[in-house]
Structures are given as C-alpha cells and as structure tokens.
C-alpha cells in the first residue's frame, strides 16, 4: 500500500481550549483549571495516552481472528510520567513524558501462549505506539 497522509487541524478558542478536527470529526481539548483551562476536555497529554490505548484496542480487534483469540473483552490502562516544570519553564527538564506504561486486559478462553503472541503483535503493529517509541521527523512547514 502507498504512503498515506493523515491530516488534522487545531483551532485555539477561548483561553487554552482547543478544537481539533480530522475529516468530519471534532474533539475539544482543554486544560484543568490549575493549568489555566476550564476542564471542558482532556488535555493534550491525556489525549495522547488515550490515542495509544485506542490504537492498541483497534489493533487487538482487527487481528483477534488471525490469532484465534475469542476476544470477549479488551481494555487498556495507560499512564505516563512527566515533569510539569518542563512545560511551565521552571526547569530544564524535558516537557514530555519520561515513561509511559500500559496494561492490556484481555478476557478470552484462548491459551496463554496464543495470548502472548497476540500481545506482541499488538505492540509491534500499533501506529501510535510505534510513533511514540521511535523517532519521527517533526517538521514545521511555513504558513501560507
């Protein structure tokens, strides 16, 4: 398959509330009150963690039959550690996550060895996980 370009736009609204748009879908992103927001939506780092878990869940659903996994239930718990002082400019620590941890919860009657191979496949084929785990070219393009 050919390279596919995925696009999104973000629009800064009042305060730090942001409306994100991709295709015909919109998401509201905001910060909690202690970070200057009105708490009307997840903040960007929560959205990133959610995107990782959602991507892993989609890969799980897409490939369950291939691994002969009777997927009765699946969810992902995701958490990450970041030093907020990096974002606030109070310290020279990086503003992003230092560590992200996730736990797959898989309810199935499949044998454990199949479940382990399935989990490895999910980890290896999740585009969001791959993007987080590996360096990506982040390029600013001049506005028009």
Buried (B, 14 or more C-beta within 10 A) or exposed (E): EEEEEEEEEEEEEEEBBBBBEEEEEEBEBBBEEEEEBEEEBBBBBBBBBBBBBBBBBBBBEEBBEEBEBEBEEBEBEBEBEBBEEBBEEEEEEEBBBEEBEBEBEBEBEBEEEEBEEBBEBBBEBBEBBEBBEEEEEEEEEEEE
